């Protein structure tokens, strides 16, 4: 066994952000590395994920995921190579997916690690298209929104990791029309020309409500919400009777310090008998096998495309996260350690 490094760098949350996070809320610290105890493995992280939901975990509020502790390493999806093992079923050289990102070396309980195959797909794919974000898209569209062939689908944040998958999955499964919104002309072009969206618009170009009506004059059956705010209000206006909305994220509101007014047209939910339902990926791990099989097939055939935005170096981890909140990424934002 090769000698282990003496120390590992890891990102700690040192202050709870008020509004937009700033670099001073975080610190990159060194901690000693030791041989793993019984039932544990030591993993050299190769890539870790930064995701919008992490902003909520920086607040000290009760939520579906516990808040990050101050002066402790943050967590999140990561893939890496086992460099020391004291657990049955894991050998040095194995590649694993686990939840202790934001650090160079992770001491992981074996039951919280999943072996992944780098020959099936690049390791980074297990953080995105074949990982939590892909399963979120899959479950949110097919299970929560009860998508069926012929539905017209609108996706906000459509150039992000989840949104870009939702739109393509709807297209592959026979949507009558797929519309996306994004924050730059370059992203809009990518959605239409590369991913096969029927229409897309830059939400900065004018009121979302007007642009959506123009893109979907006959209305929509399904709305997949990654943004909230004016997008949700616009979607309620465009949804047909018995329309369904999956509420996945509201990135437009994550850094607000004051309560945000809700959509002003919620009375339409009654007349149109709309269904709005939240999605959390943790409720849908029973779909994992079917998801990997089906999406793996679409990836292999080239029907489903995915893009990743890589930021190199653990020292740039916080910059990557802040960039994600600004919308600097196309597809999945990943930090390569």
N, C-alpha and C positions, 0 to 999 in steps of 0.2 A: 504494500500500500504506500502510495507517495505521501510525503510529509504534508500535513495540513498547514495552511497559512496561520500566522499568529493572530491576525485580526481581520475583521470584516467591517466594511462601511455600511451604515444603514441610516435611512431618513426617519427622524423623530418629529412629531408634532410638538412644538414648544409653546404655542399660544393658540387660543381658539379664534379663528378669523371672524371679524365683524364686517359683513358685506364681502367684497372681493378678497380672497386670500392674497397675502403679500409674502415675498421670500422670507421676511423676518419671522413668519409664523412657523418656520421649519428649520431644522438643523441637521447637517450630515455629520454623524458621529462614528467613532471607531469602537468596536467591542471585541473582546477576545473570542477566539474560535476554539472549541474543545471537541474531543471525540464524542459521538452521540451515545446517550445512555441506552439501556435496553428498550427495544421497541421503537427506536427512533433512527432517522437517517439524516446525514448531513448532505445538503444539496448546494452545488455551486449554481446560482441562478444565472441563466443566459439571457432571459427576457422577462420583464414584468409589465403588467398592464396598468394604465391609469384610466379611470372611468369616472363619468359624471357623478355616480352615486356616492363616490368617496367624499364629495363636498359636504353631503349631509352628515357623514360620520365624523366630520371635524367639529360639529356642533355638539354641545353637551345636552342633547335632548333624547328622550326615549323614542325609538323608531324600530323598524324591522331589523336593522343591523345595529349592534352596540356601537357607541361612539368610540373613536380612537382615544386611547389614554394619552395624556400629556407626558412628555419625556419618555415615551416608549416608541419602538418602531411601529410604523403603520403597516397595515396588511393589504393584501389584494392578490389577484391571480398572478402566478409566476410559473415558468417552465425552466427546468435546469437538469444538470447531470449529477447523479449520486456520486459523491467522492469518498464517503465512508458510510458503512451500514452496520447497524446492530439490530437488524430486524429481519425476520424470515420473509422471503419473497422479494427482497430487494438486494441487488448486487451493485457493486461499484461499476459505473459505466451505464447503468440504466438511466433512461430519461423519464422525468416525472412532472406532473402538473400538481400544483398545491396552492395554498392560500397565503403564503408568507413572502409576499413581494416586498419592494422598496428596500432591498438589502442585497449584498453580494453573496453571502452564505446564509443558508436557512437551516436551522435545526428543527426538523419536521417530525411529528408523530407519524409513524408508518401508516396508521389507518386514515390519515388525512392526505395521503399522497396517492395519485393514480398514475400508473405507468402509461406512457404514450409512445407511439411508434414514429420515429422521425422519417422512416421510409414511406409511410402512408401520406404524410403531409409535412411541410416545414413546421418546426416546433412552434413558431409564433402563431400558426393557424389555430393551435389548441387554446389560445387566449382570445381568439376572435371568432372567425367563421365556424370553427368546429368546437368552440368553447361556450362560455357563458353568454356572450353577446349573440352568437348564432342561435343558441337554444331559446334565448329571450325572444328573438324575432320569430322563430318557428312556433313557439307556444303562444305568443301574443297574437299572431295572425290566425293560426289554425284552431287553437283551442279557445282562447278568450274571445276573439272577434268572430268565431264561427264562420270563417271565410268559406265561400262556396264558388264554384266555377261561374263566371259571368258577372261577378261583383266588380263594381268600380271602386278603386282603393286610392285614398290620399294618405301620403306619409309626410310628416314634418320632420325636419332634421334628417332629410333623406340621404344626405351624403355622409352621414356618420356611420359608425360600426353597425348599429342595429338597423337603422333606417334603410341603408343600402341593401341589406339582406332581405328586409321585409318586401320591398318593392319587387325585387327579382323573384322571390318565392311566389308572390302573387301572380306575376307574369307567367312563370313556369306552370302554375296550377290553373291557368286559364282565366285570369281577370279580364273583364271587358275593357278596362282602362286603368292605367296606373299613373298617378300624378305625384310629383314630389316637390317639396320646397327646400331651398338651400340658401346659403348666405353669400354666394359669389357666382358670377357668370361662368367661371371655370368649372365650378361644381355642377351647375345646371347643365352645362354641355356634357360633362362626364355621365350624368344620370341618363340623359337622352341618347347620346351617341354610343356609349360603352355598355351601359347596364340595361338598355332597352325600355326605359320608362317612356310612356306615350307622350307625356308632357311634364315640364318642370318649370319653376319660376324662382327668381331671386326675390325673397321676401323684403329686401331693402328697396326694391323698385317701386313700391306702392302698397296700398292697403291689401292685406292678405285676402280679405273677403272678396274683393274685386278680382284679384288675380286668380283665385280658386274658381270663382264662378265662370271666368273666361276659359279656364283649362278644363272645367267639368260642367258644361252648360246643362247637362241632364242630371246633375247631382251625383252624389257618391253613396255607396252602400256601407263602406268601412273606412274609418279614420284611425290611423295608428299615430298616437301623439307622443312625440319626444320633446315637445317644446312648451306647451301650455299657452296661456295668455291669449293674444289675438288670433293665434292659429286655432285654438280650441273654439273660440267664438265663431270664427269663419267656418269651421267644420260643422258645427251645430246648424248653421244656416244652410249648408249645402247637403247635409245628410238627408236621405230619403226616409219615408215612413219605414219603421222597423230597422233603421240603420244602427250600426254597432260601432262603438269607439273603444279601442284599447288604450288605456292611459299608462304609458310606460315611463315617461319622464317629463319633467318641466324645467328644462335647463335655463329657460328665460328667467326663471324666478329664484334660482338657487342662491344667488348672492344678494337678493333684495333684503333690506333691513326693515322695511315696513310691510304690513300685510298687503297683498295684491288683490285688487278688485276681481271678482270672478267674472266669467262671461256674462254679458248683459242680456243675453237672449235665451237663458236657460228654460224659460217658459215653453220653448219649442220642444223640449224633451217630452213634455206631456202629450201634446197634439200629435207629434210624430212617433210616439212610443219608442223613443230611443233607448238603447242600452249602453251605458258608459261603465266600463269595468277596469280596475287596475290590474296590472300584471307584475308578479315577482317571480323571477326564474326559479327560486327555491321551491315553489309549489309544483313544479313540473318536471322534476328529475325522472319521473316514471316514463317520460317520453325520450329519454336520453338515447337509448339503443336505436329506436326508430329514426330519431333525428340524425344521428351519426351515419346510419346506413343510407338514408335518403339524401341528405345534404352531401355526404361523401361521394355519392353517385353523380350528383349534379356538378360537383367540383371536377370530378374525373372526366366527365363528358364535355366540360367547358361551358355548360349551360349557365352556371352561376359563377360570377366573377367576384373577387374581393380585393380590396386594396388596403395596404397598411402604411401608416406614417411612422417611420422609425426615428427615434431620438437616441443618439449614441452617448453612452457613458452615464454611470449612476449619478455623477455629480450634476447632471442635467435633468434629473428626475422631476424636480419641482417645476422647472421651466416647462417641461412637457405637460405636466398637469395644468398649469396656468394657461398654456397654449390650447389645450383641449377645451377649457372653459370659454376661451375666446373664439373657438371654432377654427383653429389653425390646421386641424387634421382633415384629411380625406380618408374615410374608412377608419380602421382601428388604430388608435394611438398606442404605441409600444415603446418602452425604453429597453434598449439593448445594453446589458451590463458589460 
